[in-house]
Amino acid sequence: MASLSKVPAVVVLLLVVVNNTTVVAASWCVVRSDASEQALQTALDYACGAGADCAPIQSSGLCYLPNTIQAHASYAYNSYFQRKNMAPGSCDFSGTATVASTDPSYGSCIYPPSPRTGRIPIFMHLT
């Protein structure tokens, strides 16, 4: 078994840094592809009225185009989801939404992510 004194200090430092690394995985709330336009409109109205930032999906906003209920609802859903700090149930909208791990941003329309952080334990066995 190797003693710790034989392990170069750089390796020990690297292992300490890696062990304290935080991994961030982002998530976004977006519409489900099987949601009806009527259900999306109802949920979009709710999200915008309940605190989502819907300014970017207005006619002069960066996320207005494409001018579809699906695109506008996804943006509003995500805004609401983030403002609620990803609380359980805040990405449901009567079953019309889902949490995605793929960034739905496009062009100049940026969907801010909701980071989830966690430490990954790394174990070292010296022999």
C-alpha positions in Angstrom: 0.0 0.0 0.0 1.4 3.4 -1.0 1.8 6.0 1.7 0.4 9.4 1.3 3.9 10.9 1.6 4.8 9.2 -1.8 1.8 10.9 -3.6 2.9 14.1 -5.2 1.4 17.2 -3.7 -0.1 18.2 -7.0 -2.1 15.0 -7.2 -3.4 15.5 -3.7 -4.4 19.1 -4.5 -6.1 18.0 -7.7 -8.1 15.3 -5.8 -9.2 17.9 -3.2 -10.3 20.3 -5.9 -12.2 17.6 -7.8 -13.9 16.3 -4.7 -15.2 19.8 -3.9 -16.5 20.5 -7.4 -20.1 21.3 -7.8 -21.9 20.0 -10.8 -24.7 22.1 -12.3 -27.4 20.6 -14.4 -30.0 23.1 -15.8 -33.6 22.5 -16.3 -36.4 24.3 -18.2 -40.1 24.1 -18.1 -41.6 23.7 -21.6 -44.8 22.7 -23.2 -45.7 19.0 -23.9 -45.9 18.3 -27.6 -49.3 16.6 -27.1 -51.0 19.6 -25.4 -54.0 21.2 -27.1 -53.9 24.8 -28.2 -56.9 25.6 -26.0 -55.2 24.1 -22.9 -52.0 25.9 -23.7 -53.8 29.3 -24.1 -55.5 28.8 -20.7 -52.3 27.9 -19.0 -50.4 30.7 -20.8 -53.0 33.2 -19.5 -52.6 31.8 -16.0 -48.7 31.9 -16.1 -48.6 35.5 -17.3 -51.2 36.6 -14.7 -49.5 34.7 -11.9 -46.1 36.3 -12.1 -44.3 35.0 -15.2 -42.3 37.6 -17.2 -44.3 37.7 -20.4 -42.7 40.9 -21.8 -40.3 38.9 -24.1 -43.3 37.2 -25.9 -45.1 40.5 -26.6 -45.0 41.8 -30.2 -41.8 43.9 -29.6 -40.1 41.2 -27.4 -37.1 39.1 -28.3 -39.1 35.9 -28.0 -42.2 37.0 -29.9 -41.2 35.0 -33.0 -42.2 32.4 -33.8 -45.6 33.7 -33.0 -47.1 30.4 -31.9 -48.9 29.4 -28.8 -46.4 26.6 -28.2 -43.4 29.0 -28.3 -45.1 31.6 -26.2 -46.4 29.2 -23.6 -43.0 27.5 -23.2 -41.3 30.8 -22.5 -44.0 31.9 -20.0 -44.0 28.4 -18.3 -40.3 28.6 -17.9 -40.4 32.1 -16.5 -43.1 31.0 -13.9 -41.1 27.8 -13.0 -38.0 29.8 -12.3 -39.8 32.5 -10.3 -41.2 29.8 -8.2 -37.7 28.4 -7.7 -38.6 25.1 -9.4 -41.1 24.3 -6.6 -42.9 21.0 -7.0 -45.9 21.4 -9.2 -44.7 24.7 -10.7 -44.1 23.0 -14.1 -47.4 21.3 -14.6 -49.9 23.7 -16.0 -52.8 21.2 -16.0 -50.6 18.6 -17.6 -49.5 20.7 -20.5 -45.9 21.2 -19.4 -42.8 19.1 -18.7 -39.3 19.7 -17.3 -36.6 19.5 -20.0 -32.8 19.2 -19.7 -32.2 20.6 -23.2 -32.0 24.3 -23.5 -35.0 25.6 -25.6 -33.3 28.9 -26.3 -33.1 30.0 -30.0 -31.5 33.0 -31.7 -31.8 36.0 -29.4 -34.5 34.4 -27.3 -32.8 33.1 -24.2 -34.6 30.9 -21.7 -32.7 31.4 -18.5 -32.0 28.0 -16.9 -32.8 26.9 -13.4 -29.6 25.4 -12.0 -29.7 22.3 -9.9 -26.5 21.7 -8.0 -25.1 18.8 -6.2 -21.7 17.5 -5.1 -20.4 14.3 -6.6 -18.4 12.3 -4.1 -15.1 11.1 -5.4 -13.3 8.4 -3.6 -9.6 7.6 -3.8 -7.9 4.3 -2.9 -4.1 4.4 -2.8 -2.3 1.1 -3.2 
